[in-house]
Amino acid sequence: MIVWALFTLFVAHVSGLGQSELYGDEFHEELLLKQLPSGHVYAHFQFTTLWENGGDQPNHHCHLFPQSLSEVLHLYNVDEMHLSLTGGLWRHENWGYPIVSAPPGAELWAWFKEGTEDVDKKWTLLSNALSGLFCASLNFINPQQSLNPKYSFAPLGAYDTPSRNRSLLRYSTLPREIVCTENLTPFKKLLPCDSKKGLSSLLSAGYIHNANYHSLGIHVRPQCKDVNCHETVLELRQTVSLVYDLIILGQESRDWSFRKLFGVGLAGSCPLASTSKIYVDCSTNGTSSVYTLTPDPTETINSNRGGYNTVFAVYDIKKTNIINMFSISSTHKGPRVYLLNSPPVLHATRYIVGYGQEHGGIVTKIHNNHWKDLDISLFENIPWFLPIYYHTLKISVNAGKQILKPYAKHYIPGRDRNRPYALELLVTLPPRSITEVYIEFDYSFLKWQEYPPDANHGFYVGAAVITSLLPHTKNYTGIPIDGSTFSSSINASRDTYPVTLHTEILLVTLPTPDFSMPYNVICLACTVVALAFGPLHNHTTKRLQMLDSCEESKGLLASLKLRLKSLLSKSSSEPEKSAPEQKREESKSKEPSQEGDPSCEQKIMKRKKTKGTAAAK
């Protein structure tokens, strides 16, 4: 009885505790919907898991944090990791800044823990493990395709020391990687509720891959548990960014809804989530267009951040009584008005110049629309088959009116089949200027085994990465570094706001041989051999012998004539012959002929016997 009473008290005590207190973790799901100035609709999903015991014990029991990812992080001593799988290009000039920036294709960079030995080996094993976990081609990432940046990709987590050993950082990208359903399915399996409940049930593969831009992100870092940051927790952020074009979706109206964007409604929140909220940016309501939201939001929040005011309509799914399905719709009124979009403070573009397949150049144009100077960090990742010439580097402003010199630069020359080229520049952009960074390169000749299956499609060059600190939050919706959820960005004014830009990826056509020529050569060689081998074989293996007149065979035409003549003679009706005539014909047939000459038959039989004995020997 005493044991049973103690067990009952323990169960009652445990049931009175919350899940976050019992397991030391918590889960938040959020969705941001924003109508962009170009008419597109931006949807950003964010699923955040905070785990107190994430960095203490490698084999600690996981409750909300995915066990498979936890084992990978502990096994390879990963302190911070950022992975993105993106299809499409984010257009900063028309859409502003995304919450999480990512280049087209796959990008992976990670910080390893202090004291990690053989970082290159851990990096290779990490990429292989993530390749199997997310069904992506990350196994092609190896030390020969990776870099160790000096200024870019600063750690975003909470650490004891502000400066870290840069030898623990590795970065690589696969610009040719294609994002498909095979990547989305394992991504959703890492969530506590999978895709059965909560906001993750809106992630339908057919509607995601119909978007103009779609990006999956996995971000792991240590984060402060409280304001004073005496303790840290392990933060996992899973993000999905989508940009929809309403015209492509089949309707010319500006109205949107859950059914139109995601194909389904929302059945409810995830039972394991501490918070489940949907934010709708209503800042443009009443300016470029007038629309109403259905149903009415739970609350409306005015966020004053960096000198710009933003209005959010907030739907708290935990507090919403959902009977069947929940859906948010926007109904516009009045004519459609297009306004001139004010570009963001900082945006960039990149392209290739030159002609032919011998020499070329890469130009990166960086626009600074601010009225003050702006410091940036530019990181260029050039593959080894495009050898660049460092002495041709030129930084000009406003079409060559001014030449800039970077106040810091870092250049790592590449090695053929061993290491890519890396170029980092720290530049101060003049106010209201267009800065061009130009560098020349050559086209290399590759071995025939190094060409991809579709060699004439071309070779991809990874996107350039630009990092800066913005003075204000115009067209900016990023989450602060000291925050984990989107709610932490409301009224979060800071002195500066970090931003990362990724330019376009480049497609280069290298000198490519005609891979159909081997097939043509093989066909021609086989034809020549077949035509030449037959006569040579006949002449070298057969004997030439003289035939007697009795062994000569009649030609085909003569034999056909004889057969035709015999058929005609048989078919013709002949009169009956008298007995003397028949006897006369029989006597003629008994006369010896050349065909039935016994001497000829003996010769033929003798020759056949000779051939038989020779064959037997």
Residue, then its C-alpha position, 0 to 999 in steps of 0.5 A: m500500500i505504501v509503495w502504491a501511494l508513493f507511485t500515485l503521488f509521483v504520477a500526480h506530480v509528473s502530470g502536474l508538470g508541463q512538458s517543457e518542465l518534464y523533458g526540458d524542451e519546447f516546440h513553436e510553430e509559426l506562419l507569416l503571410k505577406q503580400l509583396p509589392s509585385g503582387h506575389v504572396y510570401a509564405h514563411f513557415q518556421f518550426t522552432t524546437l528548443w532543447e535544454n539538454g541538447g549539448d550535455q549528453p550524446n545519448h540523452h532521450c529526445h522528446l521533441f528534438p528529432q533523434s536522428l539529427s541529434e545523433v548526427l550532431h553529437l557524433y561529428n562534434v557539430d556546434e552550429m549547422h546551417l543547411s538550405l535546399t532551394g529552388g528558384l531565385w529570391r529577387h531582392e529588388n522586387w520582393g525585399y529581404p527574406i527572413v532566411s536567405a538561401p542561394p539556388g541549389a544546396e548550401l551547407w556550412a557548419w562550425f565544429k566544436e573546439g578540440t575537434e581533430d581532423v575537421d575535414k574527415k568530420w566534414t565529409l562524414l557530416s555531409n554524407a550523413l545529411s545526404g542520407l537523412f534528407c535524400a539529397s546529393l550532399n555526399f558530393i560535398n568533400p574537402q576538395q569542394s569546400l572552403n574555409p572563409k576568413y570573414s564571412f559566415a560568422p557564428l550565429g549562436a551564443y558562445d563564451t568567446p566572441s571570436r572563434n577559431r576559423s579552422l573549425l568552419r567549413y562551407s560548400t555549395l551544390p548549385r546544380e542540386i534540384v529540390c523535389t518531394e524526396n527532400l520534403t518528406p524527410f524534412k516533415k518527418l523531423l517535426p514532432c507532429d510530422s504532417k498530421k497536425g498543425l501548420s505542417s499539414l499545409l505543406s503539400a508537395g504539389y503546391i509547394h513545387n508550383a511556387n516561383y520560389h521554394s526553400l527548405g532550411i535546417h538551422v541548428r545553433p546554441q541559443c541563450k536560455d534567458v536574457n543574461c545568457h547564463e545557460t544555453v539551449l540547443e535551437l533547431r529551426q526548420t523553415v519553409s519559404l514560398v513565393y506564389d504568383l497568383i496569376i500562375l495559380g489560375q486566377e487573375s484576382r488578387d484574392w488568396s486563401f489557404r485553399k488557393l495557396f496550400g490546397v487544404g485548410l488547417a485542422g488545428s494546431c500541433p498538440l505538442a506545440s507550446t505556441s501556434k500562431i499565424y501572422v498576416d502582414c497588413s502594412t500595405n492594406g489601404t495603400s496599394s490595395v484595400y482588402t479584408l481578412t476572413p475570419d477576424p484575427t485574434e489580435t492586431i499588433n503594431s510593430n515599430r522596428g528600426g523607424y518603420n511601422t508594421v501592422f500584423a494580424v495575429y491568429d492564435i490557433k491554440k485559442t481558436n475554436i476550429i470545428n471542421m477546417f480553418s482557413i484565412s482568406s483575403t478579399h480585395k476591393g476596388p481596382r488593382v493599383y500598381l505602385l512603383n516599388s522602392p528597392p531595398v537599401l542593398h541588393a546585387t546582381r551577377y553575370i558573365v561577360g566575354y565571348g568564345q570559350e577561351h577567356g571570360g569575366i565575372v561582374t558583380k554589381i552591388h547597389n547601395n541606395h542609402w545616403k551613407d556609406l555601407d560596409i559589406s563583405l563579399f565572398e566569391n566561390i569559384p570552382w577549380f575549372l575556372p582559373i581566375y586571375y587575381h591581378t585582373l581584380k578591379i572594383s569601380v564605382n558608377a561606371g569607372k568614375q572612381i576606383l575602390k580599394p578594399y580595406a581587407k582581402h583574402y584570396i586562396p588560389g585554387r588547385d586543379r581537382n583539389r581545391p576551388y578558388a576563394l576570394e573575400l573582400l571587405v569594401t566600403l560602398p559610397p552612398r547612392s552608388i553602383t559598385e562593380v567587382y570584375i575579375e577575369f578567368d579562363y575556360s579549362f579543358l577537362k578530362w572526358q570522365e569529368y564531364p557530367p551526363d548532360a555536358n552541353h547543358g553547362f557547368y554551374v558556379g555558386a552564388a556570391v554571398i554579401t553580408s552587411l549591417l543595415p541601418h534601418t528595417k525598410n523591406y526587412t523582416g529578419i529575426p534578431i540573432d538573440g531571438s528564436t521565434f518570429s514573435s521576438s522580432i516585434n518591436a525589436s529595434r537595434d542599432t544595426y540589422p544583419v542581412t545576407l544576400h545571395t546573388e544568382i548562380l552562373l551557368v558556364t559552357l566549357p569546351t566540350p568534345d563531341f561525345s557522339m564521335p566515339y559512337n560514330v567511330i565504333c560504327l565505322a570501324c565495325t563496318v570496315v572490319a565486317l567488310a574486310f574480315g569476310p573476304l580475308h577469312n574466305h581467302t585464307t581458310k579455303r583451298l582453290q581446286m580445279l573441278d572436272s567437267c563432270e563436277e561442274s554445276k549448272g548455273l541457277l538460270a539454266s536450272l530454272k529454265l530446265r525446271l520450267k521446261s519440264l513443268l510445261s512439258k508435263s502440263s501439255s497434253e501429249p498423244e499416246k505413243s505406240a509400243p515401237e516408239q516407247k521401246r525406241e525411247e527406252s533404248k535411247s535412255k539406256e545409252p550411256s551419257q556424260e552425266g551418268d558416266p561411271s568414271c565421273e561417279q567414281k572420281i566424285m566418290k573417291r574425292k569425297k572419301t579423301k576429304g572424309t579421311a582428311a577431316a578425320k585426321 
